[in-house]
Amino acid sequence: MNNKKLKHKLFLTKNNFEQLNDLNVEFFESAKLSLLDPLGLYLANDVKWIKLNQNWNSLKFPVVIGGKGQPILLLHGFDSSFLEFRRIYKSLKRNFQVIVPDLLGFGFSPRCATNEYNSSKIISHLIDLLKTLKITKNLKIIGASMGGSTALKLAYEIPDSIDKIILLSPAGLFGEPKSIPFPLNQIGASFLGLPQVRKSLCRQAFAFPDECVGKMEEQIASIHLGCKGWRNSLASFAKSGGFAGTQKYIQNIPIKTLCGENDRILGKKEIKNIRNIEKLNFVGLQNCGHLPHLDLPSLSSKIIQDYFLE
């Protein structure tokens, strides 16, 4: 290929990336206006589109940033988005600088950033984001479900930057990564996109779904599925094996772990195993499911702030 053709190819590629990124921003802005939950809209209004380095094709990524003080990084769970933290965001930003990104390949993040999605790339993306934001010390992390495993692995990679960690019903601490090969990964991703499946998973996450799950909760659990490339990025992550066995990344960084006693996603056996790890400083919450920050937002926020401010 001569230089002229090469330059033309690179130019087209750059334009394609920019077009895809613009489409992603447009989709988010449209989705934001349709939000039924006022707390979700409040959170979404604080989204900044942060441009990262050449490792990510200089794309812009959605990151909620609000408040002043020491930084807190909030990491959402599998096939979720930053909207997961809508019920604790407002209270946390009174005392901290709160940073809530969408994990690479999830939420409203652009799906053209890389050809494959796995746990290592998620961590690399977060490290580059923190570098861009110039956050190098006193960082506190909250990780929910898969975000808990993400938090442990991130802290393992940059321990000098991390002050404390709170895990909310952490998933992926045990076992080994299990790759889901093609075409099962694509079939599984398509299955997760079915409306009835989304509704069922949403209900399963709450302690008392008949009382707590309505149109607002169901909308937020699925709204990001309209992002271009959602299925392929999810299938790629499933093929990689995702996060598993992350208890090996537990260090001497202070950790507190909150788990709901009515968590039907982790289950009693998993919760018992978490409780038995001394360094995790387990706290069991009654009348709470897999999402303490949604089932018991006021109590969760108080525990988080008391721990981070002590």
C-alpha positions in Angstrom: 0.0 0.0 0.0 1.5 3.4 -1.0 1.7 6.3 1.4 -1.2 8.1 -0.3 -3.6 5.1 0.2 -2.4 4.6 3.7 -3.0 8.2 4.7 -6.5 8.0 3.1 -7.3 4.8 5.1 -6.1 6.4 8.3 -8.2 9.5 7.6 -11.3 7.5 6.9 -10.7 5.5 10.0 -10.4 8.6 12.1 -13.6 10.0 10.6 -15.4 6.8 11.3 -14.3 6.9 14.9 -15.5 10.5 15.2 -18.8 9.7 13.6 -19.4 6.7 15.9 -18.5 8.8 18.9 -20.8 11.6 17.9 -23.7 9.0 17.4 -22.9 7.7 20.9 -23.1 11.2 22.4 -26.4 11.9 20.5 -27.9 8.6 21.8 -27.0 9.5 25.4 -28.5 13.0 25.1 -31.7 11.5 23.7 -31.8 8.8 26.4 -31.2 11.3 29.1 -34.2 13.4 28.1 -36.4 10.2 28.4 -35.4 9.3 31.9 -38.3 8.8 34.2 -36.3 8.9 37.5 -35.5 12.5 38.6 -32.5 11.2 40.5 -31.2 9.6 37.3 -31.7 12.8 35.4 -29.9 14.7 38.2 -26.9 12.3 37.8 -26.9 12.4 34.0 -26.8 16.2 34.0 -23.3 16.0 35.5 -21.9 13.8 32.7 -18.7 15.2 31.2 -17.3 13.7 28.0 -13.6 13.1 28.7 -11.2 12.7 25.8 -8.6 10.0 26.5 -5.2 9.3 24.9 -4.3 7.5 21.7 -4.7 4.1 23.4 -8.4 4.7 23.0 -8.4 6.3 19.6 -8.7 9.7 21.3 -12.4 9.0 21.9 -14.5 10.8 24.5 -16.0 8.8 27.3 -18.9 9.6 29.6 -17.9 10.3 33.2 -20.1 11.8 35.9 -18.1 14.4 37.9 -19.5 16.4 40.7 -18.8 17.8 44.1 -15.5 19.0 45.8 -13.1 17.3 48.2 -11.2 14.1 48.2 -12.0 11.9 45.1 -14.3 8.9 45.2 -14.4 6.6 42.2 -17.7 4.7 41.8 -17.6 1.5 39.7 -20.9 -0.1 38.5 -21.7 -3.8 37.9 -22.0 -6.1 34.9 -24.1 -4.7 32.0 -25.0 -1.7 34.0 -24.1 2.0 33.8 -23.2 5.0 36.0 -27.0 5.5 36.5 -26.8 2.7 39.0 -25.5 5.1 41.6 -28.3 7.7 41.2 -29.6 7.3 44.7 -26.4 8.0 46.6 -24.7 10.4 44.2 -26.3 13.6 45.5 -25.4 12.9 49.2 -21.9 11.8 48.4 -21.1 15.0 46.3 -21.7 17.2 49.4 -18.4 16.0 50.9 -16.4 14.5 48.1 -15.4 14.9 44.4 -17.5 12.0 43.0 -16.3 10.4 39.8 -18.6 7.8 38.1 -17.4 6.5 34.8 -19.0 3.9 32.6 -16.7 0.9 32.5 -15.1 0.2 29.1 -17.6 -1.6 26.9 -20.6 -1.0 29.2 -23.2 1.7 29.8 -23.0 4.6 27.3 -19.2 4.2 26.6 -18.3 4.2 22.9 -17.9 0.7 21.6 -15.3 1.6 18.9 -12.5 2.1 21.5 -11.1 -1.4 21.0 -11.7 -4.6 19.2 -11.9 -6.7 22.3 -13.3 -6.2 25.8 -11.8 -7.9 28.9 -10.9 -7.2 32.5 -7.4 -6.1 31.7 -8.6 -3.5 29.2 -11.2 -2.2 31.7 -8.4 -1.6 34.3 -6.1 0.0 31.7 -9.0 2.3 30.7 -9.6 3.4 34.3 -5.9 4.0 34.9 -5.8 6.2 31.8 -8.9 8.0 33.0 -7.4 8.8 36.4 -4.2 10.0 34.7 -6.3 12.3 32.5 -8.1 13.6 35.6 -4.7 14.0 37.3 -5.8 11.9 40.3 -2.7 10.3 41.8 -3.4 10.0 45.6 -6.0 9.7 48.3 -8.5 8.0 46.0 -11.4 6.2 47.5 -13.2 3.5 45.5 -16.7 2.1 45.7 -17.3 -1.0 43.6 -20.7 -2.6 43.2 -21.2 -6.3 42.2 -18.6 -6.8 39.3 -17.4 -3.3 40.1 -16.2 -4.8 43.4 -13.8 -7.1 41.5 -12.8 -4.2 39.3 -12.0 -2.1 42.4 -9.8 -4.8 43.9 -7.9 -5.3 40.6 -7.5 -1.6 40.1 -6.2 -1.1 43.6 -3.7 -3.9 43.0 -2.3 -2.1 40.0 -2.1 1.4 41.5 -1.9 0.7 45.3 -0.1 4.0 46.1 -3.0 6.0 44.7 -5.7 4.3 46.8 -6.8 5.3 50.3 -9.8 3.1 51.1 -12.3 0.8 49.4 -15.9 -0.1 49.9 -17.3 -3.1 48.2 -21.1 -3.4 47.7 -22.1 -7.1 47.1 -18.9 -7.8 45.3 -19.1 -10.4 42.5 -16.3 -12.4 40.9 -14.1 -12.8 44.0 -14.0 -16.6 43.7 -13.4 -19.2 41.0 -11.6 -18.9 37.7 -12.5 -17.0 34.5 -14.7 -19.2 32.3 -14.7 -18.2 28.6 -18.0 -18.4 26.8 -17.0 -19.3 23.2 -18.6 -18.2 19.9 -21.4 -18.5 19.1 -22.7 -19.0 22.6 -21.4 -15.6 23.7 -23.4 -13.9 21.0 -26.5 -16.0 21.8 -26.1 -15.2 25.5 -25.8 -11.4 24.8 -28.9 -11.5 22.6 -30.8 -13.3 25.4 -29.8 -10.7 27.9 -31.3 -8.1 25.6 -34.8 -9.6 25.7 -37.3 -7.3 27.5 -38.6 -10.0 29.7 -35.1 -11.1 30.7 -34.2 -7.5 31.5 -37.3 -7.1 33.7 -36.6 -10.4 35.5 -33.0 -9.5 36.2 -34.0 -6.1 37.5 -36.5 -7.6 39.9 -34.1 -10.2 41.1 -31.6 -7.5 42.2 -34.0 -6.0 44.7 -35.0 -7.4 48.1 -38.7 -6.6 47.6 -39.3 -6.2 43.9 -43.1 -6.0 44.1 -42.7 -2.9 46.3 -39.5 -1.4 44.8 -39.4 -2.1 41.1 -41.5 0.0 38.7 -41.1 1.6 35.3 -38.3 3.9 36.5 -36.1 1.0 37.7 -36.8 -1.1 34.6 -36.0 1.7 32.3 -32.6 2.5 33.8 -31.7 -1.2 33.9 -32.1 -1.3 30.1 -31.7 2.2 28.7 -28.1 1.7 27.6 -28.9 -1.3 25.4 -29.6 1.2 22.6 -25.9 2.0 22.3 -24.4 1.0 19.0 -22.3 -2.2 19.5 -23.9 -3.1 22.9 -24.3 -6.8 22.0 -20.9 -7.3 20.4 -19.0 -5.7 23.3 -21.0 -7.8 25.8 -20.2 -10.9 23.8 -16.6 -10.1 23.6 -16.4 -9.6 27.4 -18.2 -12.9 27.9 -15.7 -14.7 25.6 -12.8 -13.2 27.7 -14.1 -14.9 30.9 -14.7 -11.6 32.7 -13.6 -11.1 36.3 -13.1 -14.1 38.5 -10.9 -15.1 41.4 -10.2 -11.4 42.3 -9.8 -12.2 46.1 -6.1 -12.7 45.2 -5.9 -8.9 44.7 -6.8 -8.1 48.3 -3.9 -6.2 49.9 -3.5 -4.2 53.1 -5.6 -1.3 51.8 -8.5 -0.8 54.2 -11.7 -2.3 52.9 -15.3 -2.4 54.2 -17.9 -4.7 52.5 -21.6 -4.3 52.5 -23.9 -7.2 51.5 -27.6 -7.6 51.6 -29.0 -10.5 53.5 -31.6 -11.0 50.8 -29.2 -11.1 47.9 -30.5 -13.6 45.4 -27.8 -12.9 42.8 -24.8 -13.8 45.0 -26.7 -16.3 47.1 -26.1 -17.5 50.6 -23.0 -19.6 49.9 -21.2 -16.7 48.2 -22.1 -14.3 50.9 -20.8 -16.8 53.5 -17.5 -17.0 51.7 -17.2 -13.2 51.5 -18.0 -13.0 55.3 -15.2 -15.4 56.0 -12.5 -13.2 54.5 -11.3 -11.1 57.4 -9.7 -8.3 55.4 -13.1 -7.5 53.8 -14.7 -6.4 57.1 -18.1 -7.7 56.2 -21.3 -5.9 57.2 -24.6 -7.6 56.6 -27.7 -5.5 55.8 -31.2 -6.7 56.6 -34.0 -6.1 54.1 -31.5 -5.6 51.4 -30.9 -7.3 48.1 -27.9 -7.3 45.7 -27.8 -3.5 45.4 -27.4 -1.8 48.9 -27.0 1.6 47.2 -30.5 1.2 45.6 -32.3 -0.8 48.2 -31.0 1.1 51.2 -29.4 4.3 49.8 -29.6 6.5 52.9 -28.0 3.8 55.2 -25.4 2.9 52.5 -24.5 6.5 52.0 -24.1 7.1 55.8 -21.9 4.0 56.2 -19.8 5.0 53.2 -19.3 8.6 54.3 -18.6 7.6 58.0 -16.0 5.2 56.8 -14.3 7.5 54.3 -14.3 10.5 56.6 -13.0 8.7 59.8 
